[in-house]
Amino acid sequence: GNTTWLKANSPFCIVDNATITSGAVLTIEPGVVLSFSAGRSLTVASGGTLMAVGTATQLITFTSNSNTPNPGDWNGIIFAAG
């Protein structure tokens, strides 16, 4: 179903691969931080929607949850073709 990740509940730690399924909407509020475990990703399935619009003063941050983050720690956001 539809879900909103609120700044008040941030940060969100993604420890398993996550998928936004067809017909579902994930809305991420400005100011939210998402940290991903090594090798994990967020997939937006065909027909799924990711709404993530930050502001100049409240960015949405997608990062590694490693104590020493490095490029490639997590697999990114994948938009599946329909």
N, C-alpha and C positions, 0 to 999 in steps of 0.2 A: 504494500500500500504506500501511500504518500507519507513522507516523513520530513520534519524540519529539524536540523541540528542547530541548536541555539548557542549564542555566545556565552550565555550564563552557564552552560554545561561543558564548555570547552576547557581543555583540549580533548579531542577524540583520538584514541589510539586504535589504529586498524591492525589487528594481530592476525587476521585471516583474510584471504581475498574476499572482497565485497562486490556485489553486483546489484545494480539498479535494474530491476526486471522490466519487461515490456509493460507499459501502462502505468508504471510507478514514477513518482517524482520525488527526488531528493533535493530539498532546498537547504542551502547552507548560508547562515546569516553572516553579515560582515563582522569581522573580528574573530571568527572561529579559526582554530589551529587544528589541523589533522596531521597526526604523525603516524607513519607506516612502519611496521616491522620489516626486517630484511626480506626481500623477494616478494613482498605483497603488492597488490594493486587494487584499484577501483575500476570496475568495468561497467560501462553504460550500455546495456543491451539494446538492440534495435527496438525502438518504440518506448524506451525508457528516457527519462529527462533528468538532467543535472542542472539545477539553478544555483549558481554560485557567483554572486555579484558583490564584490567588496566596494569600499570607498577609498578615497585618498588617505583618510585617517584611520580606517578600520579595514585593513587588508584581510583576505582569506589566505592562510598559509598552509601549503601542502609540503611536508618535510619528512625526513627520516626520524625515527624515534631512537636511533643509536646515540650513545653518549658522545661519540665522535662522528658526526654525520659526514658522509662522503657522497659525491655524485654516484648514482647507480645503486645506492643502498636499497631502494624500493623500486618497483617496476613501473610506476606511473599510473596514469588514467588512460583507460582503453575505451575507445568508442567503437562498438561493434557495427559492422556494416549490415544493412538490412537487405 
